[in-house]
Amino acid sequence: MTSDRSPRNEPSTLPAHVKYDIDEMPPVGEAILLALQHVMVMMASNVTIPIILATAIGATTGETVFLVQVALFAAGLTTLIQTIGIGPVGARLPVVQGTSFGFLVVSIPLARDYGLAAVLGGALFAGFVKFALGFSLRWLRNLFPPLVSGIVVLVIGIGLLPTGMLLFAGGNGAEDFGSWENLGLASLVLVVLLLAYRFGRGIIASASVLVSLVVGYLVAIALGKVDFTPVADASWFAFPTPLEFGMDFPAAAFIAMGAMAIAVSIETIGDLSAITKAGAGREVTDRELAGGVMGDGAATSIAALFSALPNTTFGQNVGLVALTGVMSRHVVSICAGFLIALGLVPKLAAVITVMPAAVLGGAAVVMFGMLLGAGIQLLSECRLDRHDLIVIAASIGVGQGFAAVPAAAEVMPESLRVLMISGILPAALIAVVLNLARPAPEVGAAFVDVDTALPETVRRPDRQ
């Protein structure tokens, strides 16, 4: 993490692949296409979560449609908080907000035991917790040096890979999951994306994800894999009513949602670190980091007021920025405008939501993989010694161990189990603690720089 004196827009500090910097505005036509690309990338995750919750609690069709609508509307509204900012709130980076998967695992049992109003009351509190954490980050910044941030980003990327492959194979629970048709469709999208990115010029290269998704969507329609019934049934206009389901505040909601808010905030820190490192070739500044986490908190509370589930930064859109090199926050502001419009015009939203999961999966595996690359890039800039390797090994080993084998946490209380199997919280906690417990060389600690063990011909130039 760097101070606010870090350069934001010096051309010499930008990676060669960056096409538009944070405050640059592409031509209007190009900006619209780039914004639509962000919308399509985040759409599946954003609408799937409220559908899963609605199904789990036995919500009516009307309630399910409303939850999807407010998820879109809230995502657009809160994305503007991040891209434009309000005072110290908001990262002013190309950050897309959306409904958080992390909160889903605690929302379902809360909704079943206490009702949806308790989920929304807990979400309002979770927003305050995130905001307080973001406000304190200036004093806690030493807890998240590049080593810790790199580990968090790496764990986020690893954790998202199974989700990408589930989409690639047709979507979790699909009757034709893993069929040749789904694998072929996802592979087509992947190949088109790579070809457009490698050989395309101008907007074709920048919007390679959008190009691949459109091609995949059209092929899916030709194959008869798209059911347009939801589009016909959707209304043309509907304004989301605040506090539609009311709010309740049981202690269980405060504990579960508050604890998950901490875990999700750590994920946000990783996303913000990844977007500046992969997209702009620098570390995130103190102001951006604090503003982004506070923006995440404000977004979660605002979403709760509109009866939407908690919001957070979307890793797949971070991967998209890293892939395309388009860092313009104005592009994401246009994306926010589209999301608000989709939330007001459900019929338009339905056109995107009926896109087959395999089409999205073909692009998702690349974008989730880009987060892995961003984490590796952060770690590669650290002058790793033996203790750093222990930090990386222990934090990723334990964190991803619980994520890969959730049954290992079955004996834990439910609220703690949910946090442990996220993978992010245990990895971050171990990384922070071990980094703070770094042994001092003068007291005899084994503190051998791994780079010095390499032959001189292969050492990094700065270590010759």
Buried (B, 14 or more C-beta within 10 A) or exposed (E): BBEEEBEBEEEEBBBEBBBBBBEBBBEEEBBBBBBBBBBBBBBBBBBBBBBBBBEBBEBEEEBBBBBBBBBBBBBBBBBBBBBBBEEEBBBBBBBBBBBBBBBBBBBBBBBEEBBBBBBBBBBBBBBBBBBBBBBEBBEEBEBBBBBBBBBBBBBBBBBBBEBBBBBBBBBEEBEBBEBEBBBBBBBBBBEBBEBBBEEBEEBBBBBBBBBBBBBBBEBBBEEEBBEEEBBEEBEEEBEBEEEBBEBBBBEBBBBBBBBBBBBBBBBBBBBBBBBBBBBBBBBBBBBBBBBBBBBBBBBBBBBBBBBBBBBBBBBBBBBBBBBBBBBBBBBBBBBBBBBBBBBBBBBBBBBBBBBBBBBBBBBBBBBBBBBBBBBBBBBEEBEBBBBBEEBBEBBBEBBBBBBEEBEBBEEBEEBEBBBBBBBBBBBBBBBBEBBEEBEEEEEEEEBEEEBEEEEEEEEEEEEE
